[in-house]
Structure formats: structure tokens, C-alpha cells
Amino acid sequence: MFKKVLISMLLLFIITIFVVLYIFNIIPHKKYYNKDFDIITYQSSIDKDNDGIDDQTDILENAKKYISTKPKYKSKYYASGYSNDEYGVCTDVVAVYLKNAVYDLMTLVSDDINNNKEQYNIEKPDINIDFRRVQNLKVYFKRNAIKLTTDIHKIEEWQGGDIVIFNKHIGIVSDSRNKKGITFIIHHANRYQVNYEEDILEYYGTVIGHYRIS
């Protein structure tokens, strides 16, 4: 009898550990794609850097390249503005992938702040850090990007390369989806993160912004 109870407790423990690891994306989730849901993949009509790749695709691929370096999570100030070492935070995923697609977010945000100071509520603008703050990017993208649905269940309206903003976090929409069609998110959330492309859109928190570069 004791042996059966012990085995049952052990199985329950193993199942619990598995569930926890799955929920926190330590165990990778199965990926699906647009074709699995008959969703047409969006392509931008713009190729700003003239590399033969449309901006939407370019943005997505550059985000993947950035996270492939597995940056370590650490908030630092850079005199050059952009992170230039192995460290970074959530906003760097956005800033770096846009820069590689020839969208200089540092300059774009700085110009928008200087021209619309009442919108940002910043006492002393600092070009080197302002574009790396989520609260500023909330304002910038709301003013300067295409506003899209925040309903994650309208799956056809979510496309790889879009920008998603939570209350205190920001990331890039992946072209991977879960079995319900809800997109994975490419992001950098904390120093303990194992995978940077995760099935977290349903669980991370309230989505307050979903945008596409125009």
C-alpha cells in the first residue's frame, strides 16, 4: 500500500514539474504557421533598405538574428544609444531589429519627443536612452505606426514582424503560432529566460498595443 502511494506521489510530482516547465516555456511548445490556418502572410510594399526583402519580413528576420545571439538581460546606459555588447533589455529587441531594417528608432523617437513634448511627459529628454524605455515607445508607436487589434483571438490579424506592447514590456510578434493559432512572441524579459521565442501572448498580461511599421 505504501509503495503504491509513493509511486502515485512521484508520478504527481513529475507531472507537476512537467506542467510548470511547459507553462514557463522551458519545454518548447509545438509550433504552427500561417499555412496551418489558411492565413495569408502579410508582406509590406516597402523595402526601405533596398535589400530585396520587404520591411515586414526584414524586421522579423532581424529580430530572430538578434535573439540568436542570446543576449544577457541587464539594464545599462550606452553613450552610443544602442546596446553594443552581450547585454540588453526588452526594448533592445525592438530597437536593434528596426535599426537593421534601416529604421533608426533612436533618432525617430528623439525627434518625436522634441516635437511633441506634451505627449511624452519628459522633463529632460536624453536621445541615448529615451528610445529604450517602454513608456516612450507606447507613445511613439501609437502616434507613428499602424494600430492593429489587441484581441489575440483574431489570429489572422497577427503577423510576424508586428510589435506588441504590454503594460511594462514590449516584444515582436513571431511567425510561429500555437495550436490555437495564437502567435508566439520574440522578446527578452529577464535574466533567467531560456528561450527568446515563446508562447506567452495569452499569459503575459494585458495587451495594450499592437502595431505595424507603416
C-alpha positions as CSV (number, residue, x, y, z in Angstrom):
1,M,0.0,0.0,0.0
2,F,2.8,2.4,1.0
3,K,4.6,1.6,-2.2
4,K,1.5,2.4,-4.4
5,V,1.1,5.7,-2.5
6,L,4.8,6.6,-3.0
7,I,4.6,5.8,-6.8
8,S,1.4,7.9,-7.1
9,M,3.1,10.8,-5.3
10,L,6.1,10.5,-7.5
11,L,4.0,10.5,-10.7
12,L,2.1,13.5,-9.5
13,F,5.4,15.3,-8.8
14,I,6.7,14.5,-12.2
15,I,3.5,15.7,-13.9
16,T,3.6,18.9,-11.9
17,I,7.2,19.6,-12.8
18,F,6.4,19.0,-16.5
19,V,3.4,21.3,-16.4
20,V,5.4,24.1,-14.7
21,L,8.3,23.7,-17.2
22,Y,5.8,23.8,-20.0
23,I,3.9,26.9,-18.7
24,F,7.2,28.8,-18.3
25,N,8.3,27.7,-21.8
26,I,11.3,25.8,-20.5
27,I,9.9,22.9,-22.5
28,P,9.4,24.3,-26.1
29,H,5.9,24.3,-27.4
30,K,5.0,22.8,-30.7
31,K,4.9,25.5,-33.5
32,Y,2.4,26.0,-36.2
33,Y,2.4,28.5,-39.0
34,N,0.1,30.7,-41.2
35,K,-0.3,27.9,-43.7
36,D,-1.8,25.6,-41.0
37,F,-4.6,28.1,-40.5
38,D,-5.0,29.2,-44.1
39,I,-3.8,32.7,-43.2
40,I,-2.1,34.7,-45.9
41,T,1.3,36.0,-44.7
42,Y,1.5,39.8,-44.8
43,Q,4.3,41.4,-46.8
44,S,5.0,45.1,-46.8
45,S,5.0,47.0,-50.1
46,I,8.1,48.9,-48.7
47,D,11.8,47.8,-48.9
48,K,13.4,50.7,-47.1
49,D,17.0,49.4,-47.2
50,N,16.6,48.1,-50.8
51,D,17.9,44.6,-49.9
52,G,15.3,42.8,-51.9
53,I,13.3,41.8,-48.7
54,D,10.1,43.7,-47.8
55,D,10.2,45.6,-44.5
56,Q,7.8,43.3,-42.6
57,T,9.9,40.2,-43.4
58,D,13.2,42.1,-42.8
59,I,12.0,43.2,-39.4
60,L,11.1,39.6,-38.4
61,E,14.3,38.1,-39.6
62,N,16.4,40.7,-37.9
63,A,14.6,40.1,-34.6
64,K,15.4,36.4,-35.0
65,K,19.1,37.2,-35.7
66,Y,19.3,39.4,-32.6
67,I,17.9,36.8,-30.2
68,S,20.1,34.1,-31.8
69,T,23.0,35.8,-30.0
70,K,21.2,35.0,-26.7
71,P,21.7,38.4,-25.1
72,K,22.0,38.6,-21.3
73,Y,19.4,40.6,-19.5
74,K,20.8,43.7,-17.9
75,S,19.7,47.4,-18.0
76,K,22.6,49.6,-18.9
77,Y,23.2,53.1,-20.3
78,Y,25.1,53.3,-23.6
79,A,26.7,56.6,-24.7
80,S,26.1,55.4,-28.3
81,G,22.4,54.8,-27.5
82,Y,22.2,51.3,-28.9
83,S,23.4,48.3,-26.9
84,N,26.7,47.2,-28.3
85,D,27.7,44.3,-26.1
86,E,26.2,41.0,-25.0
87,Y,23.6,42.7,-22.7
88,G,20.2,44.1,-23.4
89,V,16.5,44.5,-22.3
90,C,13.1,44.1,-23.9
91,T,13.3,47.3,-25.9
92,D,16.6,46.4,-27.5
93,V,14.9,43.5,-29.4
94,V,12.7,46.2,-31.0
95,A,15.4,48.9,-31.5
96,V,18.0,46.6,-32.9
97,Y,15.7,44.8,-35.4
98,L,14.3,48.1,-36.6
99,K,17.8,49.6,-37.0
100,N,18.9,46.6,-39.1
101,A,15.9,47.3,-41.4
102,V,17.1,51.0,-41.6
103,Y,14.6,52.4,-39.1
104,D,16.8,54.4,-36.6
105,L,14.4,54.3,-33.6
106,M,16.8,56.3,-31.5
107,T,16.6,59.3,-33.9
108,L,12.9,58.8,-34.7
109,V,11.8,58.7,-31.0
110,S,14.1,61.7,-30.1
111,D,12.6,63.8,-33.0
112,D,9.1,62.9,-32.0
113,I,9.7,63.7,-28.3
114,N,11.3,67.1,-29.2
115,N,8.4,68.0,-31.5
116,N,5.6,66.7,-29.1
117,K,6.9,67.1,-25.6
118,E,3.5,67.4,-24.1
119,Q,2.7,63.8,-25.3
120,Y,5.7,62.2,-23.5
121,N,5.8,64.0,-20.1
122,I,9.6,64.0,-20.1
123,E,11.5,66.8,-18.2
124,K,14.9,66.2,-19.7
125,P,15.0,64.2,-23.0
126,D,18.0,62.0,-23.5
127,I,18.4,60.7,-27.0
128,N,20.6,57.8,-25.8
129,I,18.0,56.2,-23.5
130,D,14.6,57.6,-24.4
131,F,14.0,55.1,-27.2
132,R,14.9,52.2,-24.8
133,R,12.0,53.0,-22.4
134,V,8.7,51.1,-22.8
135,Q,6.6,54.1,-21.7
136,N,8.1,56.2,-24.5
137,L,7.6,53.5,-27.2
138,K,4.0,53.2,-26.2
139,V,3.5,56.8,-27.1
140,Y,5.7,56.7,-30.2
141,F,4.1,53.7,-31.9
142,K,0.6,54.9,-31.0
143,R,1.4,58.1,-32.9
144,N,3.5,56.8,-35.7
145,A,2.6,53.2,-36.6
146,I,-0.4,51.3,-37.9
147,K,-2.7,50.5,-35.0
148,L,-4.0,46.9,-35.0
149,T,-6.3,44.7,-32.9
150,T,-5.4,43.8,-29.3
151,D,-7.7,40.8,-29.5
152,I,-5.3,37.9,-29.6
153,H,-8.1,35.5,-30.8
154,K,-8.4,37.4,-34.1
155,I,-5.4,35.3,-35.2
156,E,-5.4,36.3,-38.9
157,E,-4.7,39.9,-37.8
158,W,-1.5,39.0,-36.1
159,Q,1.6,38.7,-38.3
160,G,5.3,38.1,-37.8
161,G,7.1,41.4,-37.6
162,D,4.3,43.2,-35.8
163,I,5.0,45.0,-32.4
164,V,3.2,44.0,-29.3
165,I,3.2,46.1,-26.1
166,F,2.2,45.0,-22.6
167,N,2.0,47.3,-19.6
168,K,5.7,47.2,-18.8
169,H,7.0,45.1,-21.6
170,I,7.4,45.0,-25.4
171,G,8.2,42.4,-28.0
172,I,8.0,41.3,-31.6
173,V,5.3,39.0,-33.0
174,S,6.7,35.8,-34.3
175,D,5.6,33.9,-37.4
176,S,5.2,30.8,-35.2
177,R,1.8,30.0,-33.6
178,N,0.4,27.6,-31.0
179,K,-2.2,25.0,-31.8
180,K,-5.0,27.7,-31.4
181,G,-3.3,30.0,-34.0
182,I,-2.1,32.5,-31.3
183,T,1.3,33.8,-32.2
184,F,4.5,33.3,-30.3
185,I,6.4,36.4,-29.1
186,I,10.0,37.2,-29.7
187,H,11.1,39.0,-26.6
188,H,13.7,39.5,-23.8
189,A,12.0,39.5,-20.4
190,N,14.5,38.5,-17.6
191,R,17.9,37.1,-16.8
192,Y,16.5,33.6,-16.4
193,Q,15.0,33.3,-19.8
194,V,15.9,30.2,-21.7
195,N,14.0,30.7,-25.0
196,Y,13.5,34.0,-26.6
197,E,10.7,33.0,-28.9
198,E,7.8,31.9,-26.6
199,D,4.2,31.0,-26.5
200,I,3.3,33.7,-23.9
201,L,0.8,36.1,-25.6
202,E,-2.1,34.6,-23.7
203,Y,-0.4,34.6,-20.3
204,Y,2.0,37.6,-20.0
205,G,-0.6,40.2,-19.3
206,T,-3.0,42.6,-20.9
207,V,-2.0,43.6,-24.4
208,I,-2.3,47.4,-24.6
209,G,-0.8,47.9,-28.1
210,H,-0.4,46.0,-31.3
211,Y,1.3,47.9,-34.2
212,R,2.8,47.5,-37.6
213,I,5.5,49.7,-39.1
214,S,3.9,51.7,-42.0
